Amino acid sequence: MNSNLRQLPIDERIRLVEDLWDSIAIDQAAIALSSEQMAELDLRIEAYEADGQIGRTAGQVIAELRKRL
């Protein structure tokens, strides 16, 4: 790990990671998936659709995590 990064405060490092991740998300169309990855995504979508459950909202997940802390 770059020792210069460890000298930054944690909140600033988190902000850098978020900015980096956002920049990747913007360019995600440029990332080609292999046929195996596409097949796996198709299987997961089919499983999700067959399950019929919509899952939990972000608010529900956050509330549960806060209870655990």
C-alpha positions as CSV (number, residue, x, y, z in Angstrom):
1,M,0.0,0.0,0.0
2,N,1.2,3.5,-0.8
3,S,2.4,4.9,2.5
4,N,1.4,8.4,1.4
5,L,-2.2,7.4,1.3
6,R,-2.0,6.1,4.9
7,Q,-1.0,9.6,6.0
8,L,-4.3,11.0,4.9
9,P,-7.2,11.1,7.3
10,I,-9.6,8.2,7.0
11,D,-12.5,10.4,5.9
12,E,-10.4,11.8,3.0
13,R,-9.3,8.3,2.0
14,I,-13.0,7.2,2.0
15,R,-13.8,10.2,-0.2
16,L,-11.0,9.2,-2.6
17,V,-12.4,5.7,-2.8
18,E,-15.9,7.0,-3.5
19,D,-14.6,9.3,-6.2
20,L,-12.7,6.5,-7.8
21,W,-15.6,4.1,-7.6
22,D,-17.9,6.8,-9.2
23,S,-15.5,7.3,-12.0
24,I,-15.5,3.5,-12.7
25,A,-19.3,3.4,-12.6
26,I,-19.4,6.2,-15.2
27,D,-17.2,4.2,-17.5
28,Q,-18.7,0.8,-16.8
29,A,-20.0,0.5,-20.4
30,A,-16.4,0.3,-21.6
31,I,-15.8,-2.9,-19.5
32,A,-16.5,-6.0,-21.6
33,L,-17.9,-9.0,-19.9
34,S,-16.9,-12.5,-20.8
35,S,-19.5,-15.0,-22.0
36,E,-19.1,-16.8,-18.7
37,Q,-19.8,-13.6,-16.8
38,M,-22.9,-12.9,-19.0
39,A,-24.1,-16.4,-18.4
40,E,-23.8,-16.0,-14.6
41,L,-25.6,-12.7,-14.7
42,D,-28.4,-14.3,-16.7
43,L,-28.7,-17.1,-14.1
44,R,-28.8,-14.6,-11.3
45,I,-31.5,-12.5,-13.0
46,E,-33.6,-15.7,-13.7
47,A,-33.2,-16.7,-10.0
48,Y,-34.2,-13.2,-8.9
49,E,-37.3,-13.2,-11.1
50,A,-38.3,-16.7,-10.1
51,D,-38.0,-15.8,-6.4
52,G,-40.6,-13.1,-6.6
53,Q,-39.3,-11.3,-3.5
54,I,-38.3,-7.7,-4.0
55,G,-35.7,-7.7,-1.2
56,R,-35.3,-5.0,1.4
57,T,-34.9,-1.2,1.0
58,A,-31.7,0.5,1.8
59,G,-33.3,2.1,4.8
60,Q,-34.3,-1.4,6.2
61,V,-30.7,-2.7,5.8
62,I,-29.2,0.4,7.4
63,A,-31.6,0.2,10.3
64,E,-30.7,-3.5,10.9
65,L,-27.0,-2.7,10.7
66,R,-27.4,0.1,13.3
67,K,-29.2,-2.3,15.7
68,R,-26.1,-4.6,15.5
69,L,-23.6,-1.8,16.3
